[in-house]
């Protein structure tokens, strides 16, 4: 199944358990906090972890995601009524309706094709007010993160809220032209094994800056780690901060 952890109800629960609040959420929360009481777009909001925290912090939040099962999980969480949930892509966004837009959890890398990425950036520029801010994360290909996505190094146990332990591992199939094809394996205690396959795009800094400029964004800075480290140091990330012209 493609992107099963966002679309299959059983895997959505695993995703939530495997991805609790972390320092990346702290970083995005602080970035958005630079605009008090902002109208915030969380594009690719998933099960709503950050969107709910942003709403609790006093922002007017819209969470947009194409995966209905993820949104179902988000809507079932405490405080969900404070967020506007929309099933869809960037194409549904209204013009000049947000002060800040975020794409977290490496959502930008799921936009593999250059045309899709350019179209999404154009939609974001259209949806932000002049001067509106954009923040997103994308893994630095120089870190070669995919080399650690193998059945040995990636093997892990995920404990669900009911105490069930799911065994999981990841294997990469192909790496070519900045595209990495891989599959997550999830083995449940009842013997069911579910697979979730995906392709991610690892763009260089130049490959990020070019389309941003073409879409009407000015890049303010790019960090290499969640502690504000420069590119090439820190966590093997590109943490991009930009604003709409």
C-alpha positions in Angstrom: 0.0 0.0 0.0 1.3 3.4 -0.9 1.6 5.8 2.1 -0.2 3.2 4.3 0.7 4.9 7.6 -1.5 7.8 6.5 -4.4 5.9 4.9 -4.8 2.5 6.7 -6.6 3.0 10.1 -4.4 0.4 11.8 -1.2 2.0 10.5 -2.4 5.5 11.3 -2.5 4.4 15.0 1.0 3.0 14.7 2.2 6.3 13.1 0.7 8.3 16.0 2.5 6.0 18.5 5.8 6.1 16.7 5.8 9.9 16.2 5.1 11.7 19.5 5.9 15.3 20.2 9.6 16.0 19.5 12.0 18.9 19.1 11.0 19.4 15.5 7.5 20.3 16.8 9.1 22.7 19.3 10.9 24.4 16.4 7.8 24.8 14.3 5.8 26.0 17.3 8.4 28.6 18.0 8.6 29.8 14.4 4.9 30.3 14.1 4.9 32.0 17.5 6.8 34.8 15.9 3.5 36.0 14.5 1.0 36.2 17.4 -2.6 35.0 16.8 -1.7 34.1 13.3 -3.8 32.5 10.7 -1.8 29.3 10.2 -1.9 26.7 7.4 -0.5 23.2 8.3 -0.3 21.6 4.9 0.1 17.8 5.2 -1.1 18.0 8.8 -1.5 14.2 9.2 -3.0 13.2 12.5 -2.9 16.8 13.8 -0.2 16.8 16.4 1.2 20.2 15.6 -2.0 21.7 14.4 -3.7 21.1 17.7 -0.8 22.6 19.7 -0.8 25.7 17.4 -4.5 26.1 18.1 -4.0 25.7 21.8 -1.3 28.5 21.6 -4.0 30.9 20.3 -3.6 30.7 16.5 -6.4 30.2 14.0 -5.3 26.9 12.4 -6.4 25.1 9.2 -5.0 21.6 8.8 -5.1 20.3 5.2 -4.3 16.7 4.2 -5.3 14.4 1.4 -5.5 11.3 3.7 -8.9 10.9 5.1 -7.9 8.3 7.7 -5.3 10.6 9.2 -7.9 13.4 9.4 -10.3 11.0 11.1 -7.7 10.4 13.8 -7.0 14.2 14.1 -10.7 15.0 14.5 -11.1 12.4 17.3 -8.4 14.1 19.5 -9.1 16.5 22.3 -9.3 20.1 21.1 -9.9 19.1 17.5 -12.9 21.5 17.3 -10.5 24.4 17.5 -8.9 23.4 14.1 -10.5 23.6 10.7 -9.8 20.3 9.0 -9.8 20.0 5.2 -9.3 16.9 3.1 -7.4 17.9 0.0 -4.2 19.4 -1.3 -2.8 22.9 -1.7 -5.1 23.4 -4.7 -8.1 24.0 -2.3 -6.5 27.0 -0.6 -8.1 30.4 -0.7 -6.2 33.4 -1.8 -4.4 35.5 0.8 -6.0 33.6 3.7 -3.0 32.8 5.9 -0.2 34.6 7.7 2.0 31.6 8.1 2.2 28.2 6.4 4.1 25.2 7.6 4.9 21.8 6.1 6.3 19.5 8.8 7.5 15.9 9.1 9.3 16.2 5.7 6.0 16.6 3.9 7.9 18.5 1.2 9.8 15.4 0.3 6.6 13.5 -0.6 6.2 16.0 -3.5 8.6 14.1 -5.7 8.0 15.5 -9.1 9.4 19.0 -9.8 6.1 20.1 -11.4 4.1 19.1 -8.3 6.6 20.9 -6.0 6.4 24.0 -8.1 2.6 23.9 -8.2 2.5 23.5 -4.4 4.8 26.4 -3.9 2.7 28.6 -6.2 -0.4 27.6 -4.3 1.3 28.5 -1.0 2.4 31.9 -2.3 -1.2 32.5 -3.5 -2.6 31.5 -0.1 -0.3 33.7 2.0 -0.7 37.4 2.5 2.2 39.6 1.2 5.0 39.1 3.7 3.5 35.9 4.9 5.9 33.3 6.2 6.7 29.8 5.1 8.6 27.1 7.1 9.3 23.5 6.1 11.9 20.8 6.6 13.6 18.6 4.0 16.5 16.2 4.7 19.9 17.1 3.4 20.9 14.5 0.8 24.6 14.9 1.9 23.6 13.2 5.1 22.6 10.1 3.1 19.9 9.2 5.7 18.5 6.4 3.5 21.6 4.3 4.1 20.3 3.8 7.7 16.9 2.6 6.4 17.8 -1.1 6.2 16.3 -4.1 8.0 19.1 -4.1 10.6 19.6 -0.5 11.6 15.9 0.5 11.2 14.5 -2.4 13.3 12.3 -1.1 16.1 9.4 -1.9 18.4 6.4 0.5 18.6 4.2 0.3 21.7 0.5 1.2 21.0 -1.7 2.9 23.6 -3.3 -0.5 24.4 0.1 -2.1 25.1 0.4 -4.0 21.9 4.0 -4.0 20.6 4.4 -3.7 16.8 7.7 -4.8 15.3 8.8 -2.6 12.4 11.7 -2.2 9.9 12.4 -0.4 6.7 14.1 -1.4 3.5 15.2 0.8 0.6 14.7 -0.5 -3.0 16.2 2.1 -5.3 18.1 5.4 -5.0 18.3 7.4 -8.2 18.2 11.1 -9.2 17.5 12.2 -5.6 14.5 9.8 -5.4 14.5 7.1 -2.7 12.0 4.3 -3.0 11.4 2.3 0.2 9.0 0.2 2.2 8.1 0.1 5.9 7.1 -3.3 7.3 4.8 -3.5 10.3 4.2 -6.9 12.1 1.4 -7.1 14.6 1.0 -9.5 17.4 -1.9 -11.3 15.7 0.5 -12.1 12.8 -0.8 -9.6 10.3 2.0 -7.8 8.4 1.2 -4.5 6.7 3.4 -2.8 4.2 3.6 0.9 3.4 5.7 2.0 0.4 6.7 5.5 -0.6 9.1 7.6 -2.6 10.8 10.6 -1.2 12.7 13.3 -3.0 16.0 14.5 -1.5 16.6 18.0 -2.9 19.9 19.9 -2.6 19.9 23.4 -1.1 20.1 24.8 -4.7 17.1 22.7 -5.8 15.1 24.1 -2.9 16.1 27.7 -3.4 15.4 27.9 -7.1 11.7 26.9 -7.1 11.1 29.0 -4.0 12.3 32.1 -5.9 10.3 31.2 -8.9 7.2 31.0 -6.8 7.7 34.4 -5.3 9.4 33.6 -2.1 12.5 35.1 -0.5 14.6 32.7 1.5 15.4 34.3 4.9 17.6 31.5 6.2 18.2 27.7 6.1 19.4 25.9 9.2 21.0 22.5 9.3 19.6 21.4 12.6 16.8 21.9 15.1 19.2 23.9 17.3 19.8 26.5 14.6 23.1 24.9 13.4 24.4 25.9 9.9 23.8 23.6 6.9 26.2 20.7 7.0 26.1 20.5 10.8 23.4 19.6 13.3 20.8 17.0 12.2 21.3 16.6 8.5 18.3 18.8 7.7 17.4 21.8 5.6 15.1 23.9 7.8 13.8 26.5 5.5 12.4 29.9 6.5 11.1 32.1 3.7 8.5 34.8 3.2 6.2 35.8 0.3 7.2 38.9 -1.6 
